[in-house]
Amino acid sequence: MEILRKPNWLKIKIEHTENFSFVKKVVAENFLHTICSSGKCPNQCECWGRGAATFMIMGDICTRSCQFCATKTGKPLPLVHSEPAKVAESVFLMKLKHCVITSVDRDDLPDKGAAHWAETVRQIREKNPNTVIELLIPDYHNVLLQIVIDAKPDIIGHNLETVERLTPEVRSKATYKNSLETLKQIAASGILAKTGIMVGLGETEAELFQTLQEAKNVGTSMVTIGQYLQPSANNIAVVEYVTPLQFDIYKTYALELGYKHVESAPLVRSSYRSDKIKNV
C-alpha cells in the first residue's frame, strides 16, 4: 500500500518550555505514566507547555492490542497501590483546575481495575476539592462501571474510536454496541458523558454522521474528532488525511445535534484542551 504524505496542516512546531520541563519532572518523580508519551500524542509539547497532562494509571502495558494504538501490549505488572495518592499529589503540585485520567485495559484483573479507578478519583477529590475530574475509561459497564460512577468524577469519557463498520478491524476486543451501552450508563447516571472518534480510517461522511447521532441518542454530551495518525509500521495504515474543512463540517453537525462541547480538528485527541471546557 502506498504511504500517504502528511499534509502541511499536520506539521507541528516542537518547543520545550519551562512548564514542559516542570510537568516532565513531576511525572518522573512520582513514577507515573501519561498517555501523552505512551500514545505518542502530537500535542504533548503544547499541552505540557500549558502545564496540562493526561495521567495513565495501572501501568503502561495493556492487555489488548488495538490496531490504532501505540501503547505496549503484554502481561501487565501488579497494581501499585500508592498510585492514586501519587496522582492526587501530582495534580496538586501542577495546580490543575481540570485533570484528565486514563488507563490501559486490565482484563487480567477480576474487576478490570474499576476499584483502582474509584480510589484514584477519591484521592484526587480529597487533595484537590476544586479540581474538575475527567476520566477516559475502558469499556466498563453494569456493576464495574457503577463502581467508577459512585466515586463521582465530573466527566466520564469512553471512546467509540471509529464507526461501527470499522470497529472489528480497529479495536481488538471492545465492540461498538458495548461502547454505546457504556456511554448510555454514564449519561443515565447524571455524569457528563464524553466520547472520541478518529477519522481517516476509511469511514464515510454518512457513517461519521451516524456515529455522532447514535452517541448523542444515548446521552453523550461531549465529543472529540481527530485525525488518526499511524504510530508505527505495525499499526493500521492511514487511509485518508481529512481536510480541516471536513473537520469543520463534522463540528457543525455535532453542534446541531446538541452536543455541549465539540473539539474537531486534525490534531485533536480525546483530552485535547479539556481544561477549556466551560460550565462543568
N, C-alpha and C positions, 0 to 999 in steps of 0.2 A: 504493500500500500504506500502511495506517495505521502511523504511527510509534509504537512502544511506549514508554510512560513508564517510566523506570528506577525500580525499587522501592527502598525505603529501605535494604535490605541492600547496595546497591551504592554508597551515598553514603559518601565518604571525607573525612576532615579533613586538609587540607594544612598541614604545618608544615615550615619550613626551619630545621634545627638547625645547630649548629656542624659536626657531621660531614657534613651535606649540603653545606655550603659547601666543606669540605675535599675531598670527592670531586669536586665540580664543578671545583675548582681543579686537581687532579691530572689529570683528564681533559683539560681545556683546555690545560694547559701542555705536555702530551705529544702534542697534536694527535690525540687518539683519539676513537673513536665508541663509543657504547653503544646497545644495543637498548632500554635504558630510555627514552632520548629519542627515538630513531628510530622505535621501535614504539609510542610514546605509552602506555607502561605505567602503569596506575593505581597501582602500588605504588612508583613512583620515589622519592617522598618518604620512605616507610617504609624502603626498602632503603638509600638513600643516607644516611638518618639513622642507620642502624646501621653505616655505613661499608662497605656492600656495593654492588657494581655489576656488571653483565654487559657485558664489553667486546665490541665488534663489530669484527672485523678485515676487512681487504680493502676498506675504504671504506664508504660509506653509500648506494651506488647499486646496486641489484640488477638482474640480467639477466632476472629473471622478474617476473610481475605477478599474484601470487596475490590472489584476491578478498577475502581477510580482512586483508591486511597493509598497514600504514601506511608501510612503508619505500619510499623513492623507487625508481622503476624507470627504466632507460635504459641508456646506454653508460657503463660504469664508467671511472674513471681508472686509470692503471697502478698496480701494487702499489707500496707504499712499503716498501723492503727493510729499513729501520730499524725498522719497526713491531713485529716480535717483541721486540726489545730494549726498546722503549718500554713495551710491555705488561708485560714482566717487571719493569721498574723501577717501574711504577705499582703492581703487585701488592706489591712490596717496600715502597714508601712507605706504602701503605694497610694494611700488616701483615696481609694477608689469609691466614687459615688455610685458606680454601676459595675458590678463584677460579673464575669461570664465563666461558667464552669462546664467542661465537657468531660468525656471519658472514653476509654477503649471499651469494647464489648468484653464482658467477662462471663461467658457461657460456662466456664469451669466452676463457678461458684453456685451454691444451692439457690441463693436469691439473686444471682447475676449482679450482685453489688448494690442492690437497692438500699440496704441498711447503711452502707458506707456513704452513699449519696445523701441520705437523710441526715446523717451525723455531720457531714460537711456543711450542709445548709444550716443546721442548728449552731454549729461552732462559728460560722461566719456571722450569723444574726446576733449572737451573743457579744461578739467582739466588735461588730460594726452595725449597730442597730439602725442606722440611717442609710445604709447601702442597699441599692436595688440588687436583688439576686436573680440572675438569669441562668438557667440550666439548658444544656443541649444533651438530651439523654438518648440511650439506645431504645429499641422498640419494646419497652416495658408496657404491660397492660394488666388490667384487672388488679389482683392483690399486690403485685410488685410495684406497679405504678402508684397505687394508693399509698404505699409506704413513703414514696417521694413526695406526693401531693400533701400528705399530712404534715410534712416538715415546713410547709407554707413558703416556698420561694415565690417571687413576684411574677416570673415568666418561666414557662417550661417550653422549650423548643424540641422538636423531633423532626428530622429532615426526611421528606419524601425522596429527595435526591434527584429523581428523574420521573418521566411519565410512566404510566402503567406498562405499556408495551415493552419498554427497555429495561424495566426493573430486574427481570431474571438475568440479563446479561451484565448488569452493572453491580448489583448487590449480591453478596454470597449467601445470605440466609434470610434477611428481612424481606417481607412481602409488601406490596403496595397496599393490600387490604388491611393487613395488621397495622401498618403505619397510620392509615386513616383512622383506625379504631383507637390508636394511641392518642392522636390529636383530638378525637371526639371526647375521650375520657378526660383529658386535660381541660378542654373547654367547658365541659359539663360541671367540673369542679369549681368553676369560677375563677381559676387562674388563667392568665393570658396565655393562649396557645400560639406558637410560632413554628414556621417550617421554612426549609431552604430547598431550592431547586437549582440544579446545574443544567446549563444548556450547551449545545454544541456536540451532543452525543448522537445526533441523528433524529431528534424529535421534530415534529412539525409544529407550526404555529397553532393549528387547531388542537393538537394534543396538549400543548402547554396551556392554552386557554382552558381546556377541560380539566387539567390538573389543578389549576388555580380555582376553578369553580367548585370542584369536589372537595378541596381543602377548606374552602370558605363554607360549604354546606355543612361541614361537621363542626364548625365554630372557630376555625383558625382565624386569628385577627392580625397576625404579622407574617410577612414573607420576605425572604431574600432570594434574588435571582442573579446568578453569576455565571461567567464562562468557565466551563471545565477546561483545566489545563493538565496535560498528561505529566504526572510526576516523574515517571521513568519509562524505559522501554518495555518493562514488564506489565505496565498498566494499559488499560484500554485506550485506543487511539482517539484523538480528536477528529470528529467528522467535519466540523464546521466552526469557523470563528464568527460568532454572531456580532452583527454591527451594533454600535451604540444606538442607532436609530431604532433597531428592533427591540433593544432593551427598554427604550422609552415607550414603545408600543405596549410591551408587557406591563410596564409600571402603570400606564394609563388604564389599561384593562383591569389590573388588580385594584386600583383605587376606585374604579367604577363599580367593582363588585362589593366594595365596602370595607376593604382591609384598612386597619387603623394606621399601619406603618408598613411602608414598602421601600426596600433598597433594591434597585435593579440597574446594574451596570457591569461591564466586563470583569472588573476586578473584585466585585462584591463576593464576600464569603459569609457564612452563617452568622458570625458575630460582628461583622463589619459595622463599625460606628454604632454599636449597640448603646454606647454611652450617650448618644444623641437622641435616643428615644424619649419622647415627651409624655407627660401625663400618665406615668405608670402608677 
